[in-house]
Amino acid sequence: MSTKNESLMASFWPSRTLKIGARGRDDTPKNRPLVNVYLPDSQEVSKILLKEGLARPWRPREHADRCN
């Protein structure tokens, strides 16, 4: 993990408290749970990761090579 990533991740969890919000299941054969992860100040972690370029948006039925 890069220094930028480590620094960002450490800033997320200074209190080690996160909120998990379940919002159903996906419609794939694996029927995975869909959840949102929130910081104590109610910011959504996925939005921060996307903004910082550390995540990619998920699009249904689009194959994405997650190794690149």
Summary of the structure (lengths in Angstrom):
residues: 68
radius of gyration: 13.9
end to end distance: 14.3
largest distance: 37.0
contacts: 115
relative contact order: 0.15
helix: 25%
strand: 21%
